């Protein structure tokens, strides 16, 4: 069980849901998932996909970037301040690297997800995008 006062993904979504006077049933219906899954998220016993994080942020009126980083604290070390505008971003380098995409068998859908990660802040390198992708794949059981 999570400690009271600790800012975790589970605590934030539970407290925000209660603040908005929403039931787990209402949240589950709005994000098209099950009530038990919402309970497991609030108990910190399940890891949400990026898609679920985005839906929850929308329903609960939370910043999707902050919520993603709470759900994926290891990703926080990969996100940095925006790069110098004259230097291509890590996302631009990663996106243009067709060989890397082939080696890691990255689908168009995964590229879309990683583009959302890139919007949260500049990731330092292509290697970090691969790490984030593998973290997402592992969370989804792929």
ABEGO torsion letter per residue (X at the ends): XBBBGBBBAAAAAAAAAAAAGBBAAAAAAAAGBBAAAAAAAAAGABBBBAAAAAAAAAAAGBBAAAAAAAABAAAAAABBBBBBAABBBAAAAAAABAAAAAAAGBBAAAAAAAAAAAAAEBBABAAAAAAAAAAAAAAAGX
